C-alpha cells in the first residue's frame, strides 16, 4: 500500500453525494510526533518555520517560537530538521 492513504471523514455519505477525503502522510506525522517537545526547523512551500514542536496531528503541526504560534499543514512541509 502507498505510504500516503486517504481517510474518509464522513463514511455515511450517500454514494451520489460529495465525499470529503483527507490525505494523511503517516511517516511525516510520526516524525513530527517524535519531535514533540523539541526544537525543529520546517521548510514549507511558503518558507521556513522554526521553533518548539508543541503538538502534531495527522493534518497539521503546531510550532511555537517566543510569543508566536504557527499551525503548519503537513502537506505543505518539504523537509524537517531537528535542531540540536
N, CA, C and O atoms as CSV, one atom per row, in Angstrom:
chain,resi,resn,atom,element,x,y,z
A,1,UNK,N,N,0.832,-1.185,0.000
A,1,UNK,CA,C,0.000,0.000,0.000
A,1,UNK,C,C,0.876,1.248,0.000
A,1,UNK,O,O,1.924,1.272,0.645
A,2,UNK,N,N,0.466,2.247,-0.695
A,2,UNK,CA,C,1.172,3.518,-0.773
A,2,UNK,C,C,1.256,4.148,0.619
A,2,UNK,O,O,0.279,4.085,1.365
A,3,UNK,N,N,2.422,4.769,1.007
A,3,UNK,CA,C,2.535,5.360,2.341
A,3,UNK,C,C,1.546,6.494,2.578
A,3,UNK,O,O,1.252,6.812,3.730
A,4,UNK,N,N,1.032,7.104,1.534
A,4,UNK,CA,C,0.027,8.145,1.724
A,4,UNK,C,C,-1.330,7.523,1.431
A,4,UNK,O,O,-1.555,6.985,0.347
A,5,UNK,N,N,-2.230,7.601,2.404
A,5,UNK,CA,C,-3.523,6.990,2.209
A,5,UNK,C,C,-4.617,7.986,2.529
A,5,UNK,O,O,-4.368,9.025,3.141
A,6,UNK,N,N,-5.819,7.664,2.116
A,6,UNK,CA,C,-6.953,8.567,2.306
A,6,UNK,C,C,-7.792,8.114,3.483
A,6,UNK,O,O,-7.892,6.921,3.769
A,7,UNK,N,N,-8.384,9.064,4.152
A,7,UNK,CA,C,-9.256,8.799,5.284
A,7,UNK,C,C,-10.597,9.440,5.002
A,7,UNK,O,O,-10.664,10.639,4.732
A,8,UNK,N,N,-11.660,8.670,5.060
A,8,UNK,CA,C,-13.000,9.204,4.811
A,8,UNK,C,C,-13.510,9.850,6.088
A,8,UNK,O,O,-13.619,9.194,7.124
A,9,UNK,N,N,-13.825,11.144,6.011
A,9,UNK,CA,C,-14.288,11.880,7.171
A,9,UNK,C,C,-15.706,11.488,7.543
A,9,UNK,O,O,-16.000,11.298,8.723
A,10,UNK,N,N,-16.588,11.364,6.568
A,10,UNK,CA,C,-17.982,11.048,6.827
A,10,UNK,C,C,-18.370,9.817,6.017
A,10,UNK,O,O,-18.873,9.949,4.901
A,11,UNK,N,N,-18.142,8.604,6.567
A,11,UNK,CA,C,-18.397,7.401,5.779
A,11,UNK,C,C,-19.875,7.141,5.511
A,11,UNK,O,O,-20.196,6.254,4.720
A,12,UNK,N,N,-20.786,7.881,6.136
A,12,UNK,CA,C,-22.213,7.641,5.953
A,12,UNK,C,C,-22.804,8.485,4.824
A,12,UNK,O,O,-24.023,8.519,4.655
A,13,UNK,N,N,-21.958,9.165,4.052
A,13,UNK,CA,C,-22.420,9.952,2.922
A,13,UNK,C,C,-22.983,9.017,1.852
A,13,UNK,O,O,-22.448,7.933,1.618
A,14,UNK,N,N,-24.057,9.443,1.213
A,14,UNK,CA,C,-24.626,8.616,0.147
A,14,UNK,C,C,-23.639,8.526,-1.004
A,14,UNK,O,O,-22.790,9.402,-1.167
A,15,UNK,N,N,-23.745,7.478,-1.798
A,15,UNK,CA,C,-22.807,7.274,-2.897
A,15,UNK,C,C,-22.889,8.381,-3.934
A,15,UNK,O,O,-21.883,8.673,-4.579
A,16,UNK,N,N,-24.033,9.004,-4.121
A,16,UNK,CA,C,-24.175,10.041,-5.138
A,16,UNK,C,C,-23.771,11.422,-4.627
A,16,UNK,O,O,-23.610,12.343,-5.427
A,17,UNK,N,N,-23.605,11.585,-3.329
A,17,UNK,CA,C,-23.274,12.886,-2.750
A,17,UNK,C,C,-21.772,13.111,-2.687
A,17,UNK,O,O,-20.992,12.198,-2.959
A,18,UNK,N,N,-21.365,14.321,-2.332
A,18,UNK,CA,C,-19.936,14.626,-2.226
A,18,UNK,C,C,-19.307,13.892,-1.042
A,18,UNK,O,O,-19.981,13.583,-0.060
A,19,UNK,N,N,-18.019,13.621,-1.151
A,19,UNK,CA,C,-17.298,12.932,-0.094
A,19,UNK,C,C,-16.028,13.717,0.204
A,19,UNK,O,O,-15.267,14.040,-0.708
A,20,UNK,N,N,-15.796,14.025,1.478
A,20,UNK,CA,C,-14.588,14.723,1.883
A,20,UNK,C,C,-13.500,13.689,2.158
A,20,UNK,O,O,-13.732,12.708,2.863
A,21,UNK,N,N,-12.308,13.914,1.596
A,21,UNK,CA,C,-11.183,13.000,1.763
A,21,UNK,C,C,-9.998,13.799,2.272
A,21,UNK,O,O,-9.705,14.879,1.760
A,22,UNK,N,N,-9.314,13.268,3.285
A,22,UNK,CA,C,-8.127,13.914,3.837
A,22,UNK,C,C,-6.934,13.008,3.582
A,22,UNK,O,O,-6.975,11.825,3.920
A,23,UNK,N,N,-5.874,13.542,2.992
A,23,UNK,CA,C,-4.659,12.760,2.754
A,23,UNK,C,C,-3.801,12.796,4.007
A,23,UNK,O,O,-3.540,13.868,4.554
A,24,UNK,N,N,-3.362,11.631,4.464
A,24,UNK,CA,C,-2.516,11.532,5.649
A,24,UNK,C,C,-1.172,10.959,5.221
A,24,UNK,O,O,-1.116,9.975,4.483
A,25,UNK,N,N,-0.095,11.575,5.682
A,25,UNK,CA,C,1.248,11.072,5.410
A,25,UNK,C,C,1.784,10.508,6.719
A,25,UNK,O,O,2.352,11.249,7.521
A,26,UNK,N,N,1.613,9.204,6.948
A,26,UNK,CA,C,1.920,8.630,8.258
A,26,UNK,C,C,3.379,8.735,8.688
A,26,UNK,O,O,3.646,8.864,9.883
A,27,UNK,N,N,4.327,8.686,7.764
A,27,UNK,CA,C,5.732,8.751,8.148
A,27,UNK,C,C,6.127,10.161,8.581
A,27,UNK,O,O,6.900,10.324,9.525
A,28,UNK,N,N,5.610,11.165,7.907
A,28,UNK,CA,C,5.875,12.554,8.303
A,28,UNK,C,C,5.210,12.834,9.648
A,28,UNK,O,O,5.807,13.463,10.522
A,29,UNK,N,N,3.988,12.370,9.811
A,29,UNK,CA,C,3.264,12.539,11.071
A,29,UNK,C,C,4.028,11.910,12.233
A,29,UNK,O,O,4.176,12.536,13.282
A,30,UNK,N,N,4.513,10.685,12.061
A,30,UNK,CA,C,5.270,10.019,13.127
A,30,UNK,C,C,6.590,10.733,13.417
A,30,UNK,O,O,7.005,10.818,14.573
A,31,UNK,N,N,7.253,11.247,12.378
A,31,UNK,CA,C,8.493,12.002,12.584
A,31,UNK,C,C,8.222,13.253,13.422
A,31,UNK,O,O,8.993,13.581,14.324
A,32,UNK,N,N,7.132,13.942,13.121
A,32,UNK,CA,C,6.785,15.141,13.885
A,32,UNK,C,C,6.393,14.793,15.317
A,32,UNK,O,O,6.740,15.526,16.243
A,33,UNK,N,N,5.681,13.692,15.514
A,33,UNK,CA,C,5.322,13.269,16.873
A,33,UNK,C,C,6.564,12.964,17.688
A,33,UNK,O,O,6.596,13.233,18.888
A,34,UNK,N,N,7.591,12.403,17.053
A,34,UNK,CA,C,8.827,12.079,17.776
A,34,UNK,C,C,9.601,13.336,18.175
A,34,UNK,O,O,10.462,13.284,19.054
A,35,UNK,N,N,9.295,14.459,17.533
A,35,UNK,CA,C,9.967,15.726,17.845
A,35,UNK,C,C,9.191,16.581,18.846
A,35,UNK,O,O,9.623,17.686,19.175
A,36,UNK,N,N,8.068,16.093,19.325
A,36,UNK,CA,C,7.252,16.859,20.271
A,36,UNK,C,C,8.081,17.204,21.511
A,36,UNK,O,O,8.698,16.334,22.126
A,37,UNK,N,N,8.080,18.497,21.864
A,37,UNK,CA,C,8.872,18.981,22.998
A,37,UNK,C,C,10.293,19.355,22.624
A,37,UNK,O,O,11.065,19.779,23.483
A,38,UNK,N,N,10.654,19.204,21.350
A,38,UNK,CA,C,11.998,19.540,20.872
A,38,UNK,C,C,11.910,20.646,19.822
A,38,UNK,O,O,10.845,20.907,19.263
A,39,UNK,N,N,13.043,21.287,19.566
A,39,UNK,CA,C,13.101,22.334,18.552
A,39,UNK,C,C,13.351,21.708,17.183
A,39,UNK,O,O,14.059,20.708,17.062
A,40,UNK,N,N,12.759,22.312,16.158
A,40,UNK,CA,C,12.930,21.822,14.792
A,40,UNK,C,C,12.778,22.974,13.812
A,40,UNK,O,O,12.199,24.013,14.130
A,41,UNK,N,N,13.306,22.769,12.626
A,41,UNK,CA,C,13.112,23.689,11.506
A,41,UNK,C,C,12.284,22.948,10.473
A,41,UNK,O,O,12.609,21.821,10.099
A,42,UNK,N,N,11.212,23.584,10.011
A,42,UNK,CA,C,10.369,23.014,8.958
A,42,UNK,C,C,10.496,23.904,7.739
A,42,UNK,O,O,10.274,25.111,7.827
A,43,UNK,N,N,10.845,23.330,6.613
A,43,UNK,CA,C,10.827,24.085,5.375
A,43,UNK,C,C,9.509,23.765,4.691
A,43,UNK,O,O,9.175,22.599,4.481
A,44,UNK,N,N,8.761,24.811,4.345
A,44,UNK,CA,C,7.461,24.627,3.711
A,44,UNK,C,C,7.478,25.250,2.325
A,44,UNK,O,O,8.456,25.884,1.930
A,45,UNK,N,N,6.406,25.067,1.603
A,45,UNK,CA,C,6.292,25.669,0.277
A,45,UNK,C,C,6.216,27.183,0.360
A,45,UNK,O,O,6.356,27.860,-0.658
A,46,UNK,N,N,5.994,27.737,1.563
A,46,UNK,CA,C,5.889,29.183,1.758
A,46,UNK,C,C,7.073,29.765,2.521
A,46,UNK,O,O,7.087,30.966,2.793
A,47,UNK,N,N,8.075,28.947,2.877
A,47,UNK,CA,C,9.232,29.420,3.629
A,47,UNK,C,C,9.491,28.542,4.834
A,47,UNK,O,O,8.792,27.552,5.052
A,48,UNK,N,N,10.502,28.906,5.623
A,48,UNK,CA,C,10.885,28.111,6.786
A,48,UNK,C,C,10.206,28.601,8.053
A,48,UNK,O,O,9.918,29.789,8.202
A,49,UNK,N,N,9.953,27.663,8.966
A,49,UNK,CA,C,9.407,27.953,10.287
A,49,UNK,C,C,10.260,27.177,11.276
A,49,UNK,O,O,10.512,25.988,11.080
A,50,UNK,N,N,10.709,27.842,12.341
A,50,UNK,CA,C,11.484,27.129,13.353
A,50,UNK,C,C,10.918,27.425,14.729
A,50,UNK,O,O,10.333,28.482,14.967
A,51,UNK,N,N,11.103,26.474,15.626
A,51,UNK,CA,C,10.635,26.637,16.989
A,51,UNK,C,C,10.399,25.290,17.643
A,51,UNK,O,O,10.823,24.252,17.133
A,52,UNK,N,N,9.714,25.319,18.783
A,52,UNK,CA,C,9.398,24.115,19.551
A,52,UNK,C,C,8.175,23.421,18.943
A,52,UNK,O,O,7.157,24.059,18.675
A,53,UNK,N,N,8.290,22.118,18.734
A,53,UNK,CA,C,7.143,21.339,18.258
A,53,UNK,C,C,6.251,21.106,19.476
A,53,UNK,O,O,6.599,20.342,20.377
A,54,UNK,N,N,5.102,21.770,19.491
A,54,UNK,CA,C,4.188,21.710,20.627
A,54,UNK,C,C,3.221,20.541,20.479
A,54,UNK,O,O,2.916,19.864,21.461
A,55,UNK,N,N,2.737,20.298,19.265
A,55,UNK,CA,C,1.765,19.236,19.037
A,55,UNK,C,C,1.829,18.809,17.579
A,55,UNK,O,O,2.233,19.583,16.711
A,56,UNK,N,N,1.428,17.578,17.319
A,56,UNK,CA,C,1.359,17.074,15.949
A,56,UNK,C,C,0.054,16.310,15.780
A,56,UNK,O,O,-0.269,15.428,16.576
A,57,UNK,N,N,-0.674,16.647,14.762
A,57,UNK,CA,C,-1.928,15.984,14.402
A,57,UNK,C,C,-1.742,15.389,13.011
A,57,UNK,O,O,-0.785,15.747,12.325
A,58,UNK,N,N,-2.628,14.492,12.572
A,58,UNK,CA,C,-2.451,13.880,11.248
A,58,UNK,C,C,-2.410,14.874,10.089
A,58,UNK,O,O,-1.840,14.567,9.042
A,59,UNK,N,N,-3.009,16.071,10.256
A,59,UNK,CA,C,-3.031,17.028,9.145
A,59,UNK,C,C,-2.217,18.294,9.394
A,59,UNK,O,O,-1.975,19.045,8.450
A,60,UNK,N,N,-1.783,18.562,10.635
A,60,UNK,CA,C,-1.002,19.771,10.903
A,60,UNK,C,C,-0.093,19.586,12.109
A,60,UNK,O,O,-0.259,18.659,12.902
A,61,UNK,N,N,0.871,20.492,12.224
A,61,UNK,CA,C,1.785,20.508,13.366
A,61,UNK,C,C,1.740,21.911,13.961
A,61,UNK,O,O,1.556,22.895,13.244
A,62,UNK,N,N,1.910,21.992,15.282
A,62,UNK,CA,C,1.903,23.279,15.976
A,62,UNK,C,C,3.328,23.579,16.414
A,62,UNK,O,O,3.947,22.806,17.145
A,63,UNK,N,N,3.841,24.725,15.949
A,63,UNK,CA,C,5.190,25.181,16.271
A,63,UNK,C,C,5.074,26.477,17.066
A,63,UNK,O,O,4.311,27.370,16.697
A,64,UNK,N,N,5.836,26.580,18.165
A,64,UNK,CA,C,5.816,27.813,18.957
A,64,UNK,C,C,7.218,28.389,19.039
A,64,UNK,O,O,8.180,27.681,19.335
A,65,UNK,N,N,7.318,29.678,18.774
A,65,UNK,CA,C,8.586,30.413,18.877
A,65,UNK,C,C,8.292,31.724,19.578
A,65,UNK,O,O,7.592,32.581,19.039
A,66,UNK,N,N,8.829,31.881,20.787
A,66,UNK,CA,C,8.561,33.043,21.640
A,66,UNK,C,C,7.055,33.194,21.830
A,66,UNK,O,O,6.418,32.271,22.337
A,67,UNK,N,N,6.468,34.314,21.446
A,67,UNK,CA,C,5.030,34.536,21.630
A,67,UNK,C,C,4.211,34.171,20.393
A,67,UNK,O,O,3.004,34.413,20.363
A,68,UNK,N,N,4.837,33.601,19.389
A,68,UNK,CA,C,4.135,33.263,18.148
A,68,UNK,C,C,3.863,31.766,18.067
A,68,UNK,O,O,4.719,30.947,18.404
A,69,UNK,N,N,2.667,31.423,17.618
A,69,UNK,CA,C,2.281,30.028,17.409
A,69,UNK,C,C,1.937,29.848,15.940
A,69,UNK,O,O,1.173,30.630,15.374
A,70,UNK,N,N,2.502,28.818,15.325
A,70,UNK,CA,C,2.270,28.537,13.913
A,70,UNK,C,C,1.592,27.185,13.773
A,70,UNK,O,O,2.014,26.203,14.384
A,71,UNK,N,N,0.546,27.140,12.971
A,71,UNK,CA,C,-0.145,25.901,12.631
A,71,UNK,C,C,0.218,25.602,11.176
A,71,UNK,O,O,-0.237,26.295,10.266
A,72,UNK,N,N,1.031,24.580,10.960
A,72,UNK,CA,C,1.548,24.271,9.629
A,72,UNK,C,C,0.896,22.990,9.121
A,72,UNK,O,O,0.930,21.959,9.793
A,73,UNK,N,N,0.304,23.062,7.934
A,73,UNK,CA,C,-0.291,21.871,7.323
A,73,UNK,C,C,0.826,20.912,6.920
A,73,UNK,O,O,1.798,21.321,6.285
A,74,UNK,N,N,0.693,19.660,7.279
A,74,UNK,CA,C,1.734,18.676,6.987
A,74,UNK,C,C,1.969,18.547,5.488
A,74,UNK,O,O,3.106,18.345,5.060
A,75,UNK,N,N,0.928,18.658,4.691
A,75,UNK,CA,C,1.123,18.503,3.243
A,75,UNK,C,C,1.893,19.662,2.613
A,75,UNK,O,O,2.274,19.582,1.445
A,76,UNK,N,N,2.129,20.743,3.371
A,76,UNK,CA,C,2.926,21.868,2.873
A,76,UNK,C,C,4.398,21.743,3.259
A,76,UNK,O,O,5.218,22.547,2.816
A,77,UNK,N,N,4.747,20.743,4.079
A,77,UNK,CA,C,6.125,20.585,4.540
A,77,UNK,C,C,6.967,19.906,3.461
A,77,UNK,O,O,6.576,18.883,2.899
A,78,UNK,N,N,8.142,20.502,3.182
A,78,UNK,CA,C,9.084,19.942,2.215
A,78,UNK,C,C,10.107,19.065,2.951
A,78,UNK,O,O,10.372,17.937,2.535
A,79,UNK,N,N,10.681,19.588,4.050
A,79,UNK,CA,C,11.606,18.799,4.859
A,79,UNK,C,C,11.563,19.272,6.301
A,79,UNK,O,O,11.091,20.369,6.601
A,80,UNK,N,N,12.076,18.406,7.204
A,80,UNK,CA,C,12.102,18.669,8.638
A,80,UNK,C,C,13.535,18.430,9.120
A,80,UNK,O,O,14.168,17.444,8.744
A,81,UNK,N,N,14.037,19.344,9.957
A,81,UNK,CA,C,15.378,19.161,10.524
A,81,UNK,C,C,15.326,19.448,12.022
A,81,UNK,O,O,15.026,20.572,12.424
A,82,UNK,N,N,15.616,18.447,12.851
A,82,UNK,CA,C,15.679,18.702,14.295
A,82,UNK,C,C,16.840,19.652,14.600
A,82,UNK,O,O,17.903,19.552,13.986
A,83,UNK,N,N,16.639,20.563,15.538
A,83,UNK,CA,C,17.719,21.458,15.976
A,83,UNK,C,C,18.436,20.803,17.150
A,83,UNK,O,O,17.809,20.131,17.969
A,84,UNK,N,N,19.761,21.001,17.230
A,84,UNK,CA,C,20.489,20.418,18.349
A,84,UNK,C,C,20.656,21.399,19.474
A,84,UNK,O,O,21.251,21.068,20.500
